[in-house]
Amino acid sequence: MVSTGVWRKSSFSGTNPENHCVELAALNGEISLRESDDPEAVVTTTPASLGTFIRTAKRGGLDHLTRER
């Protein structure tokens, strides 16, 4: 678990603490992600890998994962 650093959540989540969302923290050159309703489960990646994931998702490169088969 990342115990230091500042966790940030999306502004799309609003201010209601009941809204669960993905939170990010930068520490030691890495990016950590967690779900706000399960803060003990943390995934860590590099800024470059996260950037690639975000660009791929934005252009629809992961849409096939949500389609019914």
C-alpha positions in Angstrom: 0.0 0.0 0.0 1.2 3.5 -0.7 1.2 5.2 2.6 2.7 8.5 1.6 2.0 10.8 -1.2 -1.2 12.7 -2.1 -4.1 10.7 -3.5 -6.1 12.5 -6.1 -9.5 11.6 -7.5 -11.2 12.7 -10.7 -13.1 15.9 -10.6 -15.9 14.0 -12.4 -16.5 12.2 -9.1 -17.9 15.3 -7.5 -17.6 16.1 -3.8 -20.0 13.5 -2.4 -17.8 11.0 -0.3 -20.2 8.2 -1.3 -19.1 8.5 -5.0 -16.5 5.7 -5.5 -13.8 6.4 -8.0 -10.3 5.7 -9.1 -7.6 7.7 -7.2 -4.0 8.3 -8.3 -0.8 9.2 -6.4 2.6 9.9 -7.8 5.6 8.7 -5.7 9.2 7.9 -6.6 8.6 8.3 -10.3 5.7 5.8 -10.4 2.0 6.2 -10.5 -0.2 4.3 -8.1 -3.9 3.7 -8.7 -6.6 2.5 -6.3 -10.3 2.2 -6.1 -11.6 4.6 -3.4 -13.9 1.9 -1.9 -11.0 -0.6 -1.6 -7.9 1.6 -0.8 -5.7 -1.4 0.2 -5.6 -2.8 -3.3 -3.1 -0.6 -5.2 -1.7 -1.1 -8.7 1.5 0.7 -9.6 2.7 1.6 -13.1 5.0 4.0 -14.9 3.8 7.4 -16.2 4.6 6.2 -19.8 2.5 3.1 -19.5 -0.4 5.0 -17.9 -0.2 7.5 -20.7 -0.4 4.7 -23.3 -3.4 3.2 -21.6 -5.3 6.5 -21.4 -4.6 7.3 -25.1 -5.6 3.8 -26.2 -8.9 4.1 -24.2 -9.7 7.5 -25.5 -9.3 6.4 -29.1 -11.6 3.4 -28.5 -8.8 0.8 -28.6 -10.3 -1.1 -25.7 -14.0 -0.9 -26.7 -13.9 -4.5 -27.9 -13.5 -5.6 -24.2 -17.0 -4.4 -23.4 -18.9 -5.8 -26.4 -21.1 -8.8 -26.0 -19.8 -11.9 -27.8 
